[in-house]
Amino acid sequence: MLRREILCERELFPPMHRADVTTGHADVNGTRLYYETAGRGTPVVFVHGLCLDRRMWDDQFDALADCYRVVRYDVRGFGASAVPTAAEFRHADDLHALLEHLEIPAAHVVGLSMGGRIALHHALLYPESTLTLTLVDSALDGFAWSDEWVASLDAIEEHALRDGAKAGNAIWLQHELFAPARERPAVAAKLAQIVDECSGWNWVNETPVVGIDPPGGARLADVAMPALVVVGERDLPDFLAIADALAAGIPHAKKAVIAGAGHMSNMERPAEFNALLLEFLQAHTATA
């Protein structure tokens, strides 16, 4: 195990296109979710952000598969997963059903932005299935979002309803949220590909998703497992405030700020992000 841990610390960027990647669709919880898995060991599952998909975790998926069984999937309504129907659903229930489908009783759960909110809900609803919780530039239900943030999303939806879902995607890609990421050509190109290929269904439809009651922001003290809160130094004020709230409210939380990074901290500063995540996971992974 020690040799594998040292390897993980050194091999932050293994070759892409691993030979051991398994892909598939899981028909669970009234939907169809696309997923990918690789590696062996304690499971780690990654949950992506709004209008993104599993590919935003490329640098983490390949690096961590040397030490863990990594899982990434497309959230309902995004990527290669099915769009919602009229039936109400909860993203955290989708995630739990996917883990059951993969015969994973418990996993380290890592989520960014929208994915952070999903990961938090999963930790609160299914604590026995959540080994640790890593919240990256996370959203948080129950948080008092700024007028500027709310107005910016309203403007995207209005534009999409007028000019089409893809027009909404284009404006989302140009949002101030991604300004630091756009400064890095490789990251900008990957984000552009992912967002351009997003259906944009969410901009032009009312998603029948339900949250938890009380909301996550009111239940942070109930998070019993170890937690890592990661935020980019240059993220928007709302997300910086959420990171502070998460770190202060979750009993066993550790906060880390990635210098120079914005909202997409795992893509903008993958070496720093991977080192932080591996250190946290290895501190809370049983060794043989």
N, C-alpha and C positions, 0 to 999 in steps of 0.2 A: 504493500500500500504506500509506503514511504516513497519508493521509486516512482510510482504513478503520480503522487502529489508533486514531486519535483518536476516531472515531465510536464504536468499541467501548468506549473508556474513558468516554465521556459517556453513551451510551445503555445504561445498566445495566438499564433496564426498558422495552424497546420494547413497543408494543401487543401484546396477546395475539391468538391466532387468526391466525397468519401465513397468508398466501395460498399460500405455497410449500411447505407441509408435505405430505410424501408418507407414506402409511401402508401397511402390508402385513403379511403373514405369510410367514415364511421356513421352508420345510420342510428342516431341516438337522440333521445329527448325530442322526438318529432321533427328532426332536421337531418341534414347530411353535412358532416364536417370533414374537410380535407386535412390530413395530418402527415407529418414526417417524423421519423424517429431514427436515431443512430446511437452507437456506443453501447456500453454495458456499465452496470453499477447502479448506484442510487439515482432514481429518476429526478430530472429537472425539466420543468415545463415552462415555455415562454409564451406570453400573451401580448399581441401587438396593439398598436394604437389606431386611432380613428382614420379610416380611408387608407390604411396600410395593410400589409399582410405578413405572413410568416418570414418573408425574405429580409425584413428589416433586422432579423436576428442572425444573418449569415455569419458574421464574425464570431458570435457566441456559440452558435450551433456547432460549428466545426471545431472550435477550440475546446469546448467542454466535453465533446464526445470522446476524448482521450481518457476521461476520468469518470464520466457519468453516462447514464442512459438519458439522452436529451430528446425532448419532444417539443415540436412547435406545430401550430395549427392555425388555420384561418377561422377567425371568429364568424359566427353566423352573420351573413349579409356582406361578407368581404372575401376577397381572393377567390379561391376555388370552392369555397363552401356555399351552401344554398342560401338564397335570400329568405327573409322571414315570410311566413304566411300571415293570415289574420289572427292566428292563435297567439295568446300571450305566452311569453317565455322569459327566462332569466339566464343571462350569459353564464353566471357561475354554475348553474345547473347543467348547462351544456358542457362546461369544462369538467365537472365531476363525472358526468356520463361518459365523456371521452376517456378519462382515466380508467373508469371501470371497464370500458370496452378494451382497453389496452392491458387490462389486468394489472394495473398499478394501484396498490392500496393507498399509497401516500407518496407525495413528491414535494421537492422544493419548488415553489411557484414564483415566477418572475414576470412582472407586468409593467409596461410602459404606458403612461398617459391613460387613455381609456382602458387599456389592458391592466393598469395598476388598480383601477377601480374594480374591475372584474376579479383580479387576484385577491383584493381585500375582501370582497363579498364571499369568495370561495373560502377564505380563511375563517370568516365569521360563521358561515353556514356549515362548513365541513372541516372543522379544526382537526379532526382525526386523520384527515387526508392531506393536511398541509404541514410539511415538516418545518419549513421556514418560509418567510414571506419577504420578497424583495420588490419594493415599489420604486419605480424609476420615473422621474418627472411626472408624477402620478396625478390623475384627476381624483376628485373626492366628492361624493354626493353629500349634500348638506352644507357644502362650502358656499359662502356668499361671493359668487363670482362678480368681478368688476363690471361696470356698465360697458366699458370698452370691449371686454371679451364677449359679452352677450350680444352686443351690437354687431360685432364682426361675424359671428356665426349666423345671426339673423340675416345679414347682408348676403352671405353665401347661399343660404337657402332660398332667399328671394330671387337671386340671380339664377339659380338652378331651376326653380319653378318656371321662370320666364324663358330661359334659353336652353334648358336641358341639363341632365345630370352631369355630363362631361364638362359643361361650362362651370358647374359648381366645383368639380375636381380641380380645374385650372386655377380658380381663385383660391381654393384651399392651399394649393402648392405654393402660391405667392404670399401666403399669410406671413405676418411678422414672426409667428411661431417658428418658422423654418429658416429665418434669415441667417443665423449662424451656420446652419447646415448647408445653405446655398453657397457659402464662401468656399466650400471644399468641393472641387469639381467631381470627384468620384462619388461622394455622398449625394451631391445634387443630382447626378445622373441616375443613381439608383432610386432615389426618392421620386424623381420624375417618372421613371418607368413604372414603379409600383402604383403611384397615384393615378397615372394615365390609364392603367389597366384596371383600376377599381371601377366597379359598375356605377358608383355614385347613387345607388339605390337609396341610401340613407338621406340624401339631400332632397329627394322628391317624394318621399313616403313617410308616413307616421309609423315608426317602428313600435310594435306592440310589446316592447321590453318592459319588464317590471323590476323595480329595485328591491331593497330590503327595508323593513320598517321595525325599529327606527333606522334612519340612514347611517351609512358607514361612519360619517363624521361624528355621530353621536355615540358610537360604539367602539371607539379606538381602544378604550381600556379593556375591552373584552378580547383583544388579540393576545392569545396566550403564548404563541410560538415566537422564537427569535425573529427579528425583523431588521432589514437593511433598507434605509431610505436614501436613495441616490438622486441628486439633482444637478443639472448643469448650471454653472455659475452665471451663464448668460440667458437662462430661461426667462420667460415672462414673469412679471411680479406675482400674478396669481399662482403660478406653479411654485415659485419660491416660497410663497406664504403657505401653500399646502404642505410642502416638504417640512416646514417648521412645525405645522400643526400635527403632522404624522409623527415626527420625531418626539414631540412633547407629549402626545397623547397615547402612543403605544408603549406599554410598560417596558418591553425588552428591545427597544429600537436603537439602532446605531445609525447616525446620519453621516453621509459623505457627500462633499461637493466636488465636482470635477471641474477643475480650472479651465477656462476658455471654452467650455462646451455650452451649447444651448439646449433646446428641448430634446433633440435626438442624441443624447449624450453617449449612448452605446455605439452609435454609428460614427459620430464625430471624433470621439476619443476612445476607440475600441481597446487599445492596449491598457490604458488606465482603467477603463470600465471592467475589462476581463480580470485584471489583477485584483480589483476590489471584490468582485463577485466570487472569484475562486477562493480568496482568503476567507470570506464569510462562509461560503459553502463548506469548505474543508474544516472550519472550526466547528461546524454543526453536522458533520457527516460521520457516522460510526465507522471506525477503522477496524480492519481485520488484522 
